[in-house]
């Protein structure tokens, strides 16, 4: 069974980043600094990391961003998203495992459990979270689980964002 990590990365280290590790059971935590994130990844040694942050070397609007706009995706060219992208790219260069980009809001909307109140979503999922960042980290990890089990698709051309398949 694969060990999966989900990260809801904050643009700035002073803001909370949610992390989730999943392998049968799950572990949630809130961290801040890059060093804390890297320490957790190095300690847990996941096979795959699903990160809720744009992963691209050159910041621009991608095909995937246009497609996911209907789910509320913000353009990577916004100042806060640019900062997030740069932090994500610095971090993932230190990861020695598969890394995928995910968008938890799209996952929640596609799977039909999205609610503006993160506590309602956590109750629906049957998990206890300290904040919305831990919830998004859990959903990120779950998206990776779906991906590993053939129940997700890649959206976009060069840089791809992973979302669940739509089953109707």
C-alpha positions in Angstrom: 0.0 0.0 0.0 1.4 3.4 -1.0 2.1 6.1 1.5 0.6 9.3 0.4 1.2 12.9 1.5 -1.1 15.8 0.8 0.0 19.4 1.3 -2.1 22.5 1.4 0.7 25.0 1.0 0.5 28.6 2.2 2.2 31.2 0.1 4.0 32.6 3.1 5.7 30.6 5.9 4.0 32.8 8.5 0.7 31.3 7.4 -0.5 27.7 8.2 0.3 24.9 5.8 -1.8 21.7 6.2 -0.2 18.3 5.8 -1.8 14.9 5.7 -0.1 11.5 5.5 -2.3 8.6 4.5 -1.6 4.8 4.5 -4.6 3.0 5.7 -5.1 5.5 8.5 -4.3 9.2 8.3 -2.2 11.8 10.2 -3.0 15.5 10.0 -0.8 18.4 11.1 -0.3 22.1 10.7 3.2 23.5 10.0 4.6 26.8 8.9 8.2 26.9 7.8 9.8 25.1 4.8 12.1 23.3 7.2 9.1 21.8 9.1 7.5 20.6 5.8 10.8 19.0 4.6 11.3 17.4 8.0 7.9 15.8 7.9 8.3 14.6 4.3 11.8 13.2 5.1 10.5 11.5 8.3 7.3 10.0 6.7 8.9 9.1 3.3 5.7 9.1 1.2 5.7 7.4 -2.2 3.7 10.3 -3.7 3.1 14.0 -2.6 -0.1 15.8 -3.8 0.4 19.5 -3.4 -2.3 22.2 -3.6 -0.1 24.8 -5.4 0.8 25.6 -9.0 3.8 23.6 -10.1 5.6 25.4 -13.0 8.9 26.9 -13.7 7.6 29.9 -15.7 4.6 31.5 -14.2 1.8 31.9 -16.7 -1.9 30.9 -17.3 -1.9 27.2 -18.3 -4.6 25.3 -20.2 -5.4 23.5 -16.9 -6.0 26.8 -15.1 -8.6 27.8 -17.7 -10.3 24.4 -17.5 -10.4 24.5 -13.6 -11.6 28.1 -13.4 -15.2 26.8 -13.3 -14.2 25.2 -9.9 -12.8 28.4 -8.6 -9.1 28.1 -9.6 -7.3 31.4 -9.3 -4.8 32.3 -12.0 -1.2 31.7 -11.2 -0.3 35.2 -12.4 -2.1 36.8 -9.3 0.5 38.1 -6.9 -0.4 35.7 -4.0 -0.5 32.8 -6.4 2.9 33.8 -7.9 4.4 33.7 -4.4 2.8 30.3 -3.7 4.1 28.9 -7.0 7.7 30.1 -6.2 7.5 28.5 -2.7 6.1 25.3 -4.1 8.8 25.0 -6.7 11.6 25.6 -4.2 10.1 22.9 -1.9 9.4 20.2 -4.4 13.0 20.4 -5.7 13.9 18.7 -2.3 11.3 15.9 -2.7 12.7 12.6 -3.8 9.3 11.0 -4.9 6.5 11.5 -7.3 4.9 14.9 -6.9 1.5 15.8 -8.4 -0.5 19.1 -8.4 -4.0 18.9 -7.2 -6.9 21.3 -6.5 -8.9 20.1 -3.5 -11.9 22.5 -4.2 -12.4 20.8 -7.6 -12.1 17.4 -5.9 -14.8 18.3 -3.3 -17.1 19.8 -6.0 -16.7 16.9 -8.4 -17.3 14.3 -5.7 -20.3 16.2 -4.4 -19.3 17.1 -0.8 -18.2 20.7 -1.3 -19.4 23.2 1.3 -18.2 26.7 2.1 -18.0 25.6 5.8 -14.9 23.4 6.0 -16.3 21.8 9.3 -19.3 20.5 7.5 -17.0 18.9 4.8 -14.8 17.3 7.6 -17.9 15.9 9.3 -19.1 14.5 5.9 -15.7 12.8 5.5 -15.7 11.6 9.1 -12.4 13.3 10.0 -11.3 15.7 12.7 -9.3 18.7 11.5 -8.0 21.7 13.4 -8.5 24.1 10.4 -9.4 24.3 6.7 -5.7 23.7 5.7 -5.7 20.3 7.3 -9.0 19.5 5.5 -7.5 20.6 2.1 -4.4 18.5 2.8 -6.6 15.5 3.5 -8.5 16.1 0.2 -5.2 16.5 -1.6 -4.0 13.2 -0.3 -7.3 11.6 -1.2 -7.0 12.9 -4.7 -3.6 11.2 -5.0 -5.2 8.0 -3.7 -7.8 8.2 -6.5 -5.0 8.9 -9.0 -3.0 5.9 -7.9 -6.2 3.8 -8.2 -7.1 4.9 -11.8 -10.0 7.1 -10.6 -8.5 10.4 -11.5 -7.6 12.3 -14.7 -4.9 14.7 -15.7 -6.1 18.1 -16.8 -3.9 20.2 -19.0 -1.1 19.6 -21.5 2.4 20.2 -20.2 1.9 20.8 -16.5 -1.1 18.7 -15.4 -3.5 19.1 -12.5 -5.0 15.9 -11.1 -8.8 15.8 -10.5 -11.2 12.9 -9.9 -13.0 11.3 -12.8 -16.6 12.3 -13.0 -18.9 9.3 -12.5 -22.5 9.8 -13.5 
